[in-house]
Amino acid sequence: MFAKQRIQLKTPEQFALMREAGLLVADTLAKLRAAVAPGVSTKDLDELAESNIRAAGGTPNFKGYYGYPATICASVNDQVVHAIPSADQVLAEGDIISIDCGAIIEGWHGDSAITVPVGEVDPALTRMIDVAEDAMWAGIAAAGTGRRLTDISYAIEQVVRAGGQYGIVEGYGGHGIGTEMHQDPHILNYGRPGKGPKLVTGMALAIEPMITMGRADVVELDDQWTVVTADHSLAAHVEHSVALCSDGLWVLTAPDGGRSRLGDLASALATPAL
């Protein structure tokens, strides 16, 4: 799977442009999180996202991507990823929704995802979301320069396995990011450590665990986008875009650059937003 990969390395100046895109994505997701409530449709959320991105001078990078018709992916309950927003998909108390969002600033991409409870939810679902987020941060922490790609995969898997009896969706995963939304390398959320390309300064990676309350098996629906769990168990999906800098890690889509979760692993660039 690692043959003939073309991995784009970025300069510090290019990372700064990616940070602008990342902060716009972070701001958009914060507004979407606040808007999630019973009675809100996923189309309402999509319209909010597009308005916010364009008002800031950005371009939604999902819309039109291989024909995708919306600004966000809005995946509810057993929908894992890539669900198309709809006026008919109305959120209800007890649901969970995964929102994947991306934006382009001056040709550079940001990409991030959150899973949000709708009102009061089963505590087991909140726990699953927490495990997914902890696994994401473990994967980010494992992305220190000088290591190997599957060290990220291994770190994610270990946290998920320790967290409970969750399925880890197979085949889908993270990716490189830069002048395109999806670049090499592909990053699975499971696997043995020490394999694949060496992680070096200049890489930018989108790290995104996808876990389920049941089995790992998934099915793509007839719309050729929406991916659902085969056993209809609920799923969580979270994601951040990360820059590998010469002095540490800069989480481009986290408002504080990742410093609160990474500590000394964070780059000096990862200073809290004012």
Secondary structure, DSSP 4 states (H G I P E B T S, - for coil): --TT--PPP--HHHHHHHHHHHHHHHHHHHHHHHH--TT-BHHHHHHHHHHHHHHTT-EESSTTGGG--SSEEEEETTEEE-PPP-TT-B--TT-EEEEEEEEEETTEEEEEEEEEE-SS--HHHHHHHHHHHHHHHHHHHTT-TTSBHHHHHHHHHHHHHHH-S-EE-SS-EEEE-SSSSSEEEEEESS--SS-SSBP-TT-EEEE--EEESS-S-EEE-TTSS-EEETT---EEE-BEEEEEETTEEEETTSTTTTHHHHGGGB-TT-PPP-
